[in-house]
Structures are given as C-alpha cells and as structure tokens.
C-alpha cells in the first residue's frame, strides 16, 4: 500500500511511526507546507526511500493530485486541520483513489437561530457527494481518528454484540493530563479549542433530527476509568453526532468533552470580553486579532510533550436493553502520556488519534473492510478493528455501568 | 484660574463640565492624545475660547511644558491613567504651576512615594501638588479627616468602601471605569496599614466581607484592593488600621483572575505574529469605552469611608458617603455616574484654591487640608454627602 500523507504535524508523525513496523506499508509520502518539519520527521523514521518528503499547499487541489500521481499512491491520508478537507477530498476523487480523514468538513451556524437549529453540518459537503464516489467505486472513509473513529466503531460494536435495543449513545472524552510548571497550559492549540468549543454543539434525536444548543450545555459529571476519575463534561460540536445516526439504530446521540471547570471558565471569560475574536482589531494603532494575543500569551503546546503527565480517555457510553433488562456500557481506550512518549516519541493525545487510521489502512489493505462511497467507521464490521487494537498497543476496555 | 487638563476621557469631560459653571475658571485647555476626542468634548462645552484643544502625548514632558507655557496656566490637572503621572508631575514642577491628580504610581506602600519625597522642593518653590484628589482617593480621604476632627475622640479603624448597583444594557461585561486602571489595581497585591505593622500586602481579593451600602444599593461583597487611601490616610490621620475594599462582584473577580492567569493583564508587550502589543491594551480595546456608556447605564454608585472609634467614652461607627445616580448625572451633566463622581472632586478642590481657602504648599494628600469647606461646597455642586451611624 502506498499512501500520500498530507500534514506531518503531531498526528501525521504518529501515523508514520505507528505504520513503520508493518511491511505491507510500502511507502508513505510525507507532504507538508513546512518542508523542514517533513524532513525532521523523515530523519526520525530513518528510511528516506520509504518515506520521501514533498512540499505541498493543501489548499491547492492540483498540487495534491500531481503528488498522488507522481507516487502512484493508493490512498490520500488527510492529517491537516479540517479547513483543508475539500481540496484533498476532491483531489482523491479526481485521481481515482481512496481517501481517509480524521475530521470532517466544517459547519456553519444557522443565520437566525444558531443555538437551536443546525444549518450546514460537519461533513455535509462530503456526504452530498456519496453517490458519485459509489459510482466510481471509490472509498472515502471519513472521521477515522479516535473521536471520531474508534468511538464510532465502539457504537457499532455495541449495537451488533452488546444490546438488543439502544436508547442513547454518548461519546465521553476526559483526561487528567497536567503540564508541569504552568498554572494554565492547554495541551493542544488554544486557537482551535476556542473554535471547536464556542461553535454551537450539535445533538441528534430520533424525533427531532440534528439540532444545536448553547455552548457548554448539559453539564454532567462522568466517571472515567484508568484512574482518571470524575470529570465534568459538556456538549461540544463533534463528528460522531453526525456519523453514528446514519448507521446505528438509536434514539439520541451526544458528544461531551471533559474540558474541566477551569477551562470552561477561561473560554467563557474570553468569549464574554471578546478575546475569542479572530478578526483583527485596532489596539492603539496596531491591528491584531485578540485570539492571536491569547495564543501568544500561552506556552506553545508543541513543546510541552515531556512536561505532560497523566492519561487521556476516549470512549462510547451506550444505554439500552439486553435480554429484556436495562444495560449501560462504556467502551473506551486509555492512553498514558509517559508511555506514548517512550514508545512512539509522541504525546498521548496525538498517538491515540493516529493508530486508528493505520488499523483502517490494514483492514482495507487485507480485504477485511470493503466498501465504496462516503462512509463512516461505523459502516464497517467493528470486530476485526477491535481485535487489532491490542496488537497495535492500544487495547480497549469495556465497563458495565 | 487657567487649567491645563491632560486627558479628556470620561473623567476629564466631567471635570470640564463641572468647572465650566464656575466664575473663577478663566480657561481650561483640553489636551488629549486623541484630538478628535478633545474636539468632541469641546463641542459639547460650546465655549471655544474658554476651552481650547491641544493634541498631546502625556509621556512627552517637554511638549506638556510647551502647552502649559503657551496658555500660561496656573494648574496642571492630570486626568490620564497612572502610567503618565511621573512625566506630568515633573512637567508641572519644571514649568512652575500647581498640580493635581486622581491616582498615584508605585506598588503597595511605595504608591506616591516618588511624589511625596519631593515635598520640600515643591514647598520651597511655593507650589502645591494634591495627590489623589478624585472621589476615592479624594473625597474618601477628606471624609477620614473630617471624622477624626469632628466625629471621634479616637479613631480605631478607617475602611474605604466602594460599591455600585450599576447595570449596562446590552453588555454582558463592561467596566464603568478605565479598564487599564481597573486591571492594574485589581491585579496588584492589596495593601493594608496597621499601626504596629506599618504597610503590608495580602493575597488578591482577600478578606471578603458583606457591606450594606446606603441609598438602596444594599448589601454587596467587598474585597481588599490596592488603593491610594491606604497609603495617604495614615500620613495625616491618627488611627490604628486602614483598608480599602471594593465591591467588585463575583463575575468581575472571576474574569480578572482568569485574565491574570492567562497573562492578559500584563502591560509588557508580547510578540503577536510580528507585532508588539501589550495584552492589557488588547483587553481594553475589546471592551466598550466607559466614556460612551452613560446612556446605557442605570443605577447608583457609592463611595464612602467607614470609621470605627470612640466618642465621649462610647463606641461609635459612622459611614460617610457620596452616592450618585446615573440618571441624574446623565440628565444634569451628560456624564455617566462613575466618571462624574470622580470628576466633580478636583473641580471643587480647584475652587477652594481659586478662592484662597486651601492655602498649603508642598506635595499633599486631600486629608492634609481642612475638610469642612470642601464638605460645605459639596451640595452646591449637586454632590451631597451623607452620614450614617452604624
């Protein structure tokens, strides 16, 4: 299998590291806007022929097509931020090869009722083109990271093997990661977090379909396994809510993120004052975007990996009935930062995202996952995926609740 | 009297509006960094000869002196934020006129020490500088002196208490006073004075207490905040303890703590994609300008001095206060409550100087003067005070 990996940031690097031991991965082209970064990763991988580097502007569809043709790749793996999904998705279609990503095309809020009604939803652009992909016999597997990705596989597994009837599926993500030496230091881009957390969260219900709420709605305390313990989680806009109802029978789907009181307080305060604004404003004659100022005041998360301690947990909480009795199950994966740093040289959050894409390549390459069109992870048989998890070093757990 | 007013923000405008009605005011030069803002206020005042405008960078001492000389002023009134206090204070001394401000520079017990240290030089030159002559510091200090002289035989404790029940329609969060100054005073360690310990500092927002404000404002939680009175009062009033507590409100305290934790209250410029900018300036730029909030504001604000001590062998507690209703200050003077309440005070002090009632020379706090003539003038300025036994 030959792969064009577009975006060699934290997650891109972890994908290459996790794929490297597998002989069936013939070649991965490391393509990035920052060629130095691609070379840095290439040097760590120590195999320039199997991991060639290329400069790419992910906004330029033709440039992506040219690279795909140059290396005759079988798959475009999108590891950029989702604002670049469209050109990459369309490039794969044009060239006639498979495509995978870990986040879906962006949403746009409803112009009149942003906190009530869904408008343009995550992935709408991609799903609108499903027929064309099917007709051409191509596969676009969207949202195949950890969340979305593994969490969707778990939902499908619960339906197929653990329940007779499902009432509700809730993705729950929480961590106890601390960054030593800082009172406040997010372990991922504050810029992106502001974007994700201040967008209206989306919820799906059988009778209402997709609808949105106020940011940070429906707070609840969720008890995470692996020693993480109780964390307050709140609704955040996320792909699983768009994907799961398309393939799994249930009555309600939510995504809640354990941002923590402190973090929610920070985001609310920034929003209240207008410091989340990404448009430049005039500050005594200088034009500057308040959100960039906030980012400039905080430490750069890319350099915090070895100061981070703790675990992060992603999972799917399913409520329903089995053999006439009520049942609740949490299917999860816990990654420890120190372990990930030692094994992969990558921090937990990125390693836990990356391994899922590589398992999906494995299953497609070996004919265990077959499908055409634009599909989510829950469209496939979950069993072979979950069997591979321990083998890849990321075992799952199942907790009765 | 000819006055050079440096800074024509919300408070500067209130000073000019108040002084305009007094016959002793010959001329008041409206000098601001933003000439457009100075012109806006001049237009409202409507007497171009009496209120000429000048563009000035308050940090440029030479330029300030030139303007003072050009207009042959008797007094330099500093109505900009505390960053410019040193240059304006020095400009007045070098040019040779009296000086007044409403806030002091320096941290904790060092507040105003640079100015106070030059007392002898000012005295020798026959000049007067009154430091902290707004409402608090200012009227709060005058209340303290009055209590010592007329209400108590012995004062135990003096606590300035500032609280408001103001709402600003259409804004979730909109401080009614200079945001740069608010961030500065709320993120500096609060200072307390005690007779045995002298000045010492505490954690931010320490010693929360519920204080019942008069005039319908009601009970509000007040916390220690760094403020000038704590440094000024013990120099001229005999007591055992001085504090300053501000009813900031949970929401405000929470926001300030978060901004402080993120480093966004810092005045030190950071590099933002190649541009240098001070985070606290960015916060100020995101929020509405307090000078333009008057007609969206409703409610009252109260500043006062809570004095505990002995009178005729018995315990006594008194709260001396001034309360301003925004509807009234807007209706009569076109100024929002907080700005107007601050701006009236230096205008009254100017009148006492112009009429030769306050005659001292040197570098002094408001409590160094006879408080009675000031209190007598207050009702005349639509600025009545109240005294409540507690």
Contacts between the chains, C-beta under 8 A, distances in Angstrom:
chain1	res1	chain2	res2	distance
A	183	B	261	5.7
A	184	B	261	5.2
A	184	B	262	6.3
A	265	B	254	6.7
A	265	B	258	6.0
A	266	B	258	5.4
A	266	B	261	7.8
A	266	B	262	6.8
A	269	B	254	7.0
A	269	B	255	4.9
A	269	B	258	4.4
A	269	B	259	7.0
A	270	B	258	8.0
A	272	B	172	5.1
A	272	B	173	4.7
A	272	B	255	6.9
A	273	B	173	6.0
A	273	B	255	7.0
A	273	B	259	7.7
A	273	B	283	6.4
A	273	B	286	5.3
A	273	B	287	6.3
A	274	B	286	3.9
A	274	B	287	7.2
A	275	B	264	7.0
A	275	B	282	7.3
A	275	B	283	6.9
A	275	B	286	5.8
A	277	B	286	7.0
A	281	B	282	7.9
A	281	B	285	5.6
A	281	B	286	7.0
A	282	B	285	6.8
A	283	B	277	5.4
A	283	B	281	5.2
A	283	B	282	5.3
A	283	B	285	4.5
A	284	B	277	8.0
A	284	B	281	5.8
A	284	B	285	7.5
A	286	B	275	5.4
A	286	B	276	7.7
A	286	B	277	5.4
A	287	B	275	7.6
A	288	B	272	5.2
A	288	B	273	7.8
A	288	B	275	5.4
A	288	B	277	5.2
A	288	B	282	6.7
A	289	B	272	7.9
A	290	B	282	5.6
A	290	B	285	7.9
A	290	B	286	5.6
A	292	B	272	5.1
A	292	B	273	5.9
A	293	B	264	7.4
A	293	B	270	7.1
A	293	B	272	5.3
A	293	B	277	6.6
A	293	B	279	5.9
A	293	B	282	4.7
A	294	B	262	6.6
A	294	B	264	6.9
A	296	B	270	4.9
A	296	B	271	6.5
A	296	B	272	4.6
A	296	B	273	7.8
A	297	B	262	5.6
A	297	B	263	4.0
A	297	B	264	5.9
A	297	B	266	7.6
A	297	B	270	6.1
A	297	B	279	5.7
A	298	B	262	6.7
A	298	B	263	7.4
